[in-house]
Amino acid sequence: MTKTFLVTGATGLVGNNVVRRLLERGQAVRVLVRRDSDPRPLEGLNVERAWGDVRDAEAVRQACRGVATVVHSAAIVHFGWTGLAPQREVNVQGTQHVAAAALEAQARLLHVSSVDALGVGRRDAPADEDSPREGKIPCTYVVTKQEAEAVVRSYIDRGLDAVLVNPGFMLGPWDWKPSSGRMLLEVATRFTPLAPTGGLTSCDVRDVADGLLAACEKAPTGRQYILAGENLTYQQIWCLFAEISGGSKPWFRAGPLMRFLGGYGGDLWGRITSREPDLNSAGVRVTSQFHYYSSARAQAELGYRPRPFRQSVADAWAWFVEHGYVGHKK
């Protein structure tokens, strides 16, 4: 039976892949999109556009009318110490607007969170949904994603039918901005001799989209799922990026001095320019941890099956090449 899905963040990596998966399945799709958004991600797609922003409660309310399911994937992603106010406006207040509108519309909400809202895993003991929520570096993205989950939980207590998913680091096609793919492009096009010391869980955005839609269909209210994949060190990931893209492999992992100089040098540059760079002390601390996770619950309950990450990297790189992201800045 065809039902209407509303997708927020439909021009982003997760949202765009979800939209395309839904259309492949013959579902009716409405997207909440800003008028100044990049038109390319939705070009040629048979979707209904609701113009607006998650920060506008009335626009969200109007967009939710008549839909059966809301997939909320809109978010600002930045690992740093600054920009808390705008991230709260989108990641937290935007989630509150979506949750309130979904409750009013009696729609199911699928909230796309992140493993960054969970506790830290270890190399020898990946975290799961029930692991203690401790150990994360309290940068703005981590704080706001944790706060957004708390908002969703509060609306579940009020009667909202909602499920939460926590994807890992994703690669794959349709990364228009790019988001996660920026790391691949940096390694492919710049000499990066020092890799971060930590690691992360790496997966394919298409598998995440499938797992997310399975959660829409199967998961009981309030259930939470990690949608992750292979747990790899940054050095392993960057060597894989270099192998597939033809870039330069990192020579070794950054030591304490290099982490200190890079992190606090980035902080100083941010104060001088009033714009915090991606390389800052918060980001350095985050990438020094091992963000390892288990998707056992999603595999058992949703049939989630992450593909080999090598395939994800190859497909993402092919997409970037095809769409002209290599050789010049988009």
N, C-alpha and C positions, 0 to 999 in steps of 0.2 A: 504494500500500500504506500502510495506516494504521500509524503508529508513535507512541510516546509521547514527548512533549517535556516536559522540566522547565524552568520559567521562574522565575528568581529576580528579585526586584524587580518582581513582577507587578502591584503597585498603583501603580507609578511611571509616568511618561510613556512611556518606551520599552517597558517590560515589559508594560504594559496594552495598548498597541497591538499588540505581538507576539502576546499571548494571543488577542486578537480576530481577528487575521489568521489564526492557526492554526486557530481554530474555524471561520472561514469556509471554510477549505480541508478541513474534515472530519477534522482531526488530533485525536488524544487529547492532552489537556493536563493536566499536574500542575503545581501552583504551590507554592513554598516561601513560606509566609506566617506572620507573627507573629500570635498570637491577639489582640493589641491593635491590629492594623492597621485602618485605615478600611475598613469592609465594602463601601462603595459601589462601588469599582472592579470588584469581582468579583461583585456582586449580579446574579443572573439568568444567570450564565455557567456553562456545563456543564464545570466543571473539577474535578479531584481536588485536594483540599487536603492538603498535607503541612505540619503545624504545626512551625514552628521558625524559626531565624535563621541567617544565614550565619556568624555568629560561633561557632555551636555545631557542631563538626566531626561529631559523631555524628548530629545532626539532618540535616545535609547528606548524610551518607553514606546514611542511610535513605531520604531523598528521591530519591537518584540510582538506587536499585535498580530495575532493569528498564526504564530509559529508554534510548532510542536517541540522543537529543540533549539537551544542556543549553544553554540560553540564559541566560547570566549577566549580568544588567543591574542587580543590586542595588549601590547605591553611596550614599555621603554626598557631597553637592556643596556646598562652601563655599569661596569665594575669599578667603582671609585668611591671617594669620600664626598664628592659634591653632587649637586643636582637632586637632592632629596625631595625638594618641593615639587618639581615637575614629575618626578617618578611617582610620588604619592598621588598626584592628580590623576595620572593615567592608571597606574598599577593597582592603587588602592581605591580611590574614589570612583574611578571608572568601573572597577569590579563591583563596588557597592551599587552603582547605577544599574549595571547589568543584572545583578542578583535581584534587586528590587523589582525591576521590570519583568524578569522571568517569573518571579513569584506571582505578580499581578496577572500575567498572561497564562499562568498555570502551565508553563513550559518546563521541560527538563533542561537543566544547565550542565554543560560539560565545561568545567573550569580548567584551562591549561595553565598549570603552575610550572614548576621547575624543580629539578633535584637540588637546586641551590636553596630551596626553602626547607630542605630536610637536614638531618644531622650528617656529619662527615663520616664517610666510610674509610676503611683502611685497606692497605694492600692485601693483608691476610684475612680481612673480615669485611666484605662489602656491606654497606648499610641497606636496610629495607624500610618499608613504610612504618614499621613499629620501632625503629631504632631511636634512641634519645635525640631530641632536637637540640643538639649542642655541637660546638666546635667550629661553626662557620664564622668566617671573618665578617663582622657587621658592616659591610659596605652597603651603599644605598640600594642596590638591586636585591641583595639578600634580605634586607630589612623590609622592603616593600612587598616582595613576594610572600614573605611570612605573614605580613599584615593582611595581604589580600586573601590568603587561605583562611585567616581568622574571620574575615568578613563573610566568606562563603559559609563557614561553619555556623556563624551566627544566624544566617538566613535559613540554613537547614533546620536549626532549632525552631524557626518560625513557620516551618512547613514547606520550604523550598525543596524540590526534588533535584538534587545536585550530586555530581560525581567529580572527583578531582583526579587529574593525571599529572605526573611529574616526569617530563622528558629529560633525557640527558643531553649531551652535546651532539647536535644533529648536523648532518650534511645530506645533500641531495639536490635534485633539480628545483627550479623555480625559486631560487634565492636571489630575488631581484635587487635587494638593497645594496650589497649583500649583508647578511647578518653573520651566522656562524662561518660562512664561506670566506669571510675576510681573512681568517687565519690561514686557510689553504692558499689564498691568493698572495698573502704576505710571504709565506715560505716559498711559493713558486717563483715570485718575481724579485725577491730581495735576498741578499746574503744574510743569513741568520745563524751565526756560529754557535750561539748559546741557547739551549733549550731550557724551559722552566724545569724545576726539580720535581714537581708533583706529577699527578696523573688525573685522568677523568674517564667517565664512561661515555662511549662513543657509539652512535647509532644512526640509522637512516630515517630521514623525515617521512618517507613514504610508509615505513613500518610503523612509525609513531602515529601517522594519520589513520592507518588501519586499526591500530590498537585503540585509538581514541574513539573511533566510530563503533568498534566492538563494545567499548565501555558504555556508549550511548544506548546500545541495544540490550546489554546483558547485566550491567552492574546494578546492584541495589543502591538505594539512596545513601549517601554519605561515604561510600566506599572510595578508597584511594589506591592508585596504581602507579608504580614506577615503570616508565617505558624507556628502558636503557638498552645497553648492548655490551660490547667488548670493553673491559677495563684495561686501559693502556696508559703508559707513561707519556708525557708530552714528547719526550725524545723519540719514543717509538712512533708516535703519531706524526711528528714532523719528518722523520725519516721516510715514512710511508708517503707523506705529501710530496717530498722531494723526488722519491722514486717514480711516482706516477706523473708528476708534472714536469720533471726534468730540472727541477730546482736544485739548490745546494743543500746537502744534508748538514744538520748541526754537528759541530765537532764534539761537544760535550755539554753537560748540564751546567747551568750558572751556579757559581759558588756564592757564599755569603756576601763577600765584598761586592761582586757584580750585582747581586740582588739589591743590596743597599744603595749602590750608586744609581742603578736604573730606577728603582722605586722612588727614592727621595729626589733624584734629579727630575723625574717626571712631575713630582709634587711642586717643586720649585718653578718649573716651567709653567705649570698650570696657574700658579699665583701671579707670575709675570704677565701671562697672556689672558688671564681670567677665563681660561678654557682648559679644563683638566684633560690631559691626553690619555690614551688607552694604557700607556705605560705609566703606572703610578704605584705608590706603595701598597694600596689596597689590592690592586690587580696582581702585584708580585706576591703578596701573601696568599691570595686565593690560589694562584697557580703553583704554589709551593706545597699545597695539600694534595692528598690523594682522594679525589671525589669518586670513589668506587661504589657501585650500587648493584643490587640484585633485582632482576625482573621476574623472579620466580612466581609471585602472585599473579602478575599479568599473564604469564605463560600458562599457568594452571587454570585461571578463571576466564581469560579472554581469548586464549589461543594465540597470544602474541608470539611472533617468531622473528627476531631480528636477523637480518641477513649479515654476511661477513662485511666488516667495515671497509675492507679493501674495495669491495664492489661499490660501496657508497661513495668513497673518495673518487674512484674512477668515473662514476656517473656524474658526480658534482663537477669534476674538472672538465669533462666533455661538455656539460651544459654551459659552463663559463666560457669555454672556447667558442662554442657555437654562437653564443649571444654577445660576443665581442668584449668580454671583460678582461681579456688578457692582452697586455701590450699598451693599455692606456687606462687611466682612472675613469671609472663610470660615476 
